Every structure is written in structure tokens, then in C-alpha cells.
Amino acid sequence: MISKRAILILVLVLVLFPVSCGDNLAHPGTKIEGLWGAEHIELIAESDWVLIEYDCARGTINSALIPDSDGQFDILGTYTLGGGPVNLNAPPPDAQPARYQGRVIGNRLELTVTLTDTGDVIGSFVLVRGEPGYLYKCL
């Protein structure tokens, strides 16, 4: 006969095991959605679009972020400089094509943003699900 203590330990292991494995890769085909943030960046992902806000710029992706079986994604979008005072007599800045490459591991999203025309890397970030971005807007 199994003791009550053994049953309790087994139940705790079964309940706590998924929590302790927080670094699982995203399930393939599962859209990345919701608020993700870190210092200098905030990402809001919906079912068919993504808005990225930086200190002095913004980005967009006009489709869903869907990681592959390794939790990775590589998708094209835009990057637009901006922020701070706006010169009403000047044309707005042009959106530049950008590549958004990343990986989701548990509640973390590792993201690298590269301008496709120049190859310039805007930055690499590690965002956390449910956290707002800590942005320092240009003045």
C-alpha cells in the first residue's frame, strides 16, 4: 500500500514539474502574442500584426509571429526613426525594411533587429512576456 506521504510527493512533483521547466521552447505553430518588454524596447503582438516601440523609433510587422519547432522566427517588417519634437515642415521619416530574428524560450523573447538595406544591426534584446518596455523617449 502506498502511503499518504508518497502520494503527496507524487502529486507535488506532477504539479510543480511544468513550472520548473520554464525554459521550454515555444510550441511550433503557436503565435507569439501579448505584451513583451525590456529596457529600450516594447513589443505588442496580436494575431496578425506586431508593433515594436523603441526609445527613438518604432517598427511594425504585418503578420503573426509564429516560431518554428526550435522556437525561432525570422520575419520581415519595418523600422522607422522618430520620437521627440517633430518638424512640421519636414516630411516624416521613411520606414526602412528590417529583419526581425528571434527565439522564444519560456517567457523570454530574444530578438535581433537588422536593417535589410544596409545590414546595420539596430540591436539585440531579451524581452520578458507581460512586462512593459522601459523606454527613454527622445526629446
N, C-alpha and C positions, 0 to 999 in steps of 0.2 A: 504494500500500500504506500502511496506517495504522501508525504507529509504536507501539511498546510504551508510550511515554510518553503518547501521545494516548489510548490505550485505558485506561491507568491513571487519567488525569484524568477521562475519561468515567465510569468506574466510581465514582470518588470523588464526583463530582457526583451521580450517581444514588443513591448510598448516603447521602450527607450531606444532600441536599436535604430529605427529610422531617423530619430532626432540626432543621434550621434554621428550619422553619416551625412552631415550637411554639405559635404563637398561633392555630392553626386553631380554628374554631368546632367545637363538638361535632357529631357526626353526628346528624341528626334521627332520632328513634326509639330512640337508644341511651340506655339507662338510666345515670344517674349512680350509681355505686356506690363503695364503699370508704370509707376514712378521708380526711377533709379537715379542715385545721386552720389556725388563725391565733390572734393574741392575743385572748383573751376568748371564744373560741368553738371548738367541735369538733363536726363533723358526721360521723355514721356512716350511710351509705346502703346498704341491702340491696335485694333485688329488689322488695320490696313494702312497705317501710317506711323511715322515716328518724328517727333520734334526734339531736337537737341539744342540746348541753350548753353552757351559758353559765357565767360566774362565779357568779351567784346565781340561776340559773333553768334550766329545761330546756324543750325543745319536742319535738313529735312530728308526723310526717306519716304518715298511714296508707295511703300508696300510693307507687309508684315516682316518682322524679324523672326526667322524660323531656323533654329540651329540644326545642324546635321547630327549624325549618330555620335560624333565626338563632342557635341555641344558647341561647335564652331559655326560661324556665319561669315560671309563675305558678300557685301551688297553695296550698290552704288546709290549715291544721294547727292545732296548739295551742301555747300559751305558758303556762308555769306558773312563778310566782315560787317560789323555795325556795333552800335552801342554809343552811349554818350550823346553829346549835343549833335543835332542834325542841322546841316546847312541846307536850308530850304531852297536855295538857288542852285544847288548841285544835284546831279542825277543820283538816284540811290545806287549803292554798290551792287555790282553784278554777283549773282550766285555762281560759284565755281563748282565743277564736278568734283566729287570726293568719294573715296572708297572707305567704307566702314567695315573693318575686320575685327572680329572678336570671338570670345568664347564665354559661355555661361557655365559656372561651377557653383552649384547650390544657389546662394543668394548674392553671388558676386558676378559681375559682368566685366570682363577685361575687354577694353576697346582701344583700337588704334585708328586714328583718322588721318588719311593721306590725300592730298590734292592730286588728282589724276593727271592734270595738265603739266605740273611741274615736278611731281614726286616729293614735294615738301611734306614732311610729317607734321601735322598740326599738334599732335600729342598722343600719348598713351595714358589711359585712365583705368582705374579699378573702381567701378560703381557698385553701390550696395542697393539691393531691392528695398523699396519702401522708404528710402532716405531721400530728403530733398538735397538738391545741389547747394553747395556753398559758393555762391557767385559773388565776384567783386566787379560790379558793372563799371565800365569806362565812363569817365566824366568829361 
